[in-house]
Amino acid sequence: MAELSTTARPYAKAAFEYALAASTLGEWSAMLATAAAVSQQPEVMRFLSSPAMTTEQQAQTFINVCADTFNAGGENFIKILAENKRLGLLPTISELFEAQKAIQERTVDVELTTAFALDSESEKRLVEALGKKLAREVHVHTTVDPLLLGGVIVKAGDLVIDGSVRGRLAKLAEAINS
């Protein structure tokens, strides 16, 4: 994965800088998300790895499959990726682009796993507290995991806050075993 990120990073950075300068971050985000999803389809993956197709044919076919998704800049981006045999990097490019976009927009996606569904007021208070702690606008995605004994697990990028009973028991076991 590290190698993919290293190879994809300059493309993601170029796309981000172009989109930022053109004030089209949302449009580029959608284009890259669509392109990433299309590139992961088994038929498309076979097509892209076919030695019988030229890079021009790959780029044009890819653009045709995505039809109305790309603007002129997006089409040029796909052509450059095809010329450099990097269309397979689209999922990683999209992911890195989204990370840059979140930094620019001061937002963060948070995965919230709870033992039971939270009422809207509790979720609102938790989102506000996380927003203050992370100094960002929080977009929360909530999942209920009945296997949790209680509490909550918060994941925001590299940050993991395990406030579940299971998490506390694991920490206790770790402390006892050390």
C-alpha positions in Angstrom: 0.0 0.0 0.0 2.8 2.4 0.8 4.2 2.0 -2.7 0.8 2.7 -4.3 0.5 5.9 -2.1 4.0 7.0 -3.1 3.3 6.5 -6.8 -0.2 8.0 -6.6 0.7 11.1 -4.4 2.0 13.3 -7.2 -1.1 12.7 -9.3 -3.4 13.4 -6.4 -1.5 16.5 -5.5 -1.6 17.8 -9.1 -5.4 17.1 -9.3 -6.0 18.8 -6.0 -4.0 21.9 -6.8 -5.7 22.2 -10.2 -9.2 21.8 -8.6 -8.3 24.2 -5.8 -7.1 26.8 -8.3 -10.3 26.4 -10.4 -12.6 26.3 -7.3 -13.9 22.9 -8.4 -12.9 20.6 -5.5 -16.4 19.1 -5.3 -16.5 18.4 -9.0 -13.1 16.8 -9.0 -14.0 14.8 -5.9 -17.0 13.3 -7.7 -15.0 12.7 -10.9 -12.2 10.9 -9.1 -14.7 8.9 -6.9 -16.5 7.7 -10.1 -13.3 6.9 -11.9 -12.0 5.0 -8.9 -15.2 2.9 -8.7 -15.1 2.2 -12.4 -11.5 1.2 -12.4 -12.2 -1.4 -9.7 -14.7 -3.3 -11.8 -13.3 -6.7 -12.9 -14.1 -6.1 -16.6 -12.4 -2.7 -16.5 -9.4 -4.1 -14.7 -9.0 -6.8 -17.3 -9.3 -4.2 -20.1 -6.8 -1.9 -18.5 -4.2 -4.7 -18.2 -4.7 -5.9 -21.7 -1.5 -5.5 -23.8 -3.6 -5.5 -27.0 -4.9 -2.0 -26.2 -2.9 1.2 -26.7 -2.9 3.8 -23.9 -4.9 6.1 -26.2 -7.5 3.4 -26.6 -7.6 2.7 -22.9 -8.0 6.4 -22.1 -10.7 7.0 -24.6 -12.6 3.8 -23.7 -12.4 4.7 -20.0 -13.6 8.3 -20.7 -16.5 6.8 -22.8 -17.5 4.4 -20.0 -17.7 7.3 -17.5 -19.6 9.4 -20.1 -20.8 12.7 -18.6 -18.7 12.4 -15.4 -15.6 14.1 -16.7 -15.0 17.7 -17.7 -12.2 18.6 -20.1 -9.6 18.7 -17.2 -10.8 15.3 -16.0 -10.5 13.8 -19.5 -7.0 15.2 -19.7 -6.1 13.7 -16.3 -7.3 10.3 -17.4 -5.3 10.6 -20.6 -2.1 11.4 -18.6 -2.8 8.5 -16.3 -3.2 6.2 -19.2 -0.1 7.4 -21.0 1.9 6.7 -17.8 0.1 3.4 -17.2 -1.3 4.6 -13.9 -5.1 4.2 -14.4 -4.9 1.4 -11.8 -3.9 4.0 -9.2 -7.3 5.8 -9.4 -8.7 4.4 -6.1 -5.5 5.6 -4.2 -5.5 8.9 -6.1 -9.1 9.5 -5.1 -8.4 8.6 -1.5 -5.4 11.0 -1.3 -7.3 13.7 -3.0 -10.1 13.4 -0.4 -7.6 13.6 2.4 -6.2 16.9 1.0 -9.8 18.2 0.4 -10.7 17.4 4.0 -7.6 19.3 5.3 -8.5 22.3 3.0 -12.1 22.3 4.1 -11.2 21.6 7.8 -13.5 18.6 7.9 -13.1 15.0 9.2 -15.1 11.9 8.7 -15.6 10.0 11.9 -16.7 6.4 12.3 -18.8 6.0 15.5 -19.5 2.5 16.7 -21.9 2.1 19.6 -23.4 -0.7 21.5 -26.9 0.7 20.9 -28.4 3.5 18.8 -27.8 6.9 20.2 -30.7 9.4 20.4 -30.2 12.5 18.3 -29.3 14.8 21.2 -26.6 12.4 22.5 -25.1 12.1 19.0 -25.3 15.9 18.5 -23.4 16.5 21.8 -20.8 13.9 20.9 -20.3 15.4 17.4 -19.9 18.9 19.0 -17.3 17.6 21.5 -15.4 15.8 18.7 -15.5 18.9 16.6 -13.9 21.0 19.4 -11.3 18.3 20.2 -10.3 17.9 16.5 -10.8 21.5 15.6 -12.7 20.5 12.4 -16.2 20.1 11.2 -17.2 16.5 11.9 -19.1 14.3 9.5 -20.2 11.2 11.5 -21.1 7.8 10.2 -22.7 5.7 13.0 -22.8 2.0 13.3 -24.4 -0.1 16.0 -22.5 -3.2 17.0 -24.5 -5.4 19.4 -21.3 -7.3 20.3 -20.0 -4.2 22.2 -20.9 -4.5 25.8 -21.3 -0.8 26.1 -19.7 2.5 25.3 -18.4 3.8 22.0 -15.5 3.5 19.6 -14.5 6.6 17.7 -12.3 6.4 14.6 -11.1 9.6 12.9 -8.3 9.0 10.5 -5.4 7.7 12.6 -7.1 8.6 15.9 -9.0 5.8 17.6 -10.8 6.4 20.9 -12.0 3.1 22.3 -14.4 3.9 25.1 -16.1 0.6 24.9 -16.3 -1.8 27.7 -14.5 -4.3 25.5 -11.8 -1.8 24.9 -11.4 -1.1 28.7 -11.3 -4.9 29.4 -8.6 -5.3 26.7 -6.5 -2.5 28.4 -7.0 -4.1 31.8 -5.9 -7.5 30.4 -2.8 -5.8 28.8 -1.9 -4.1 32.1 -2.3 -7.4 34.0 -0.1 -9.3 31.5 2.7 -6.7 31.5 
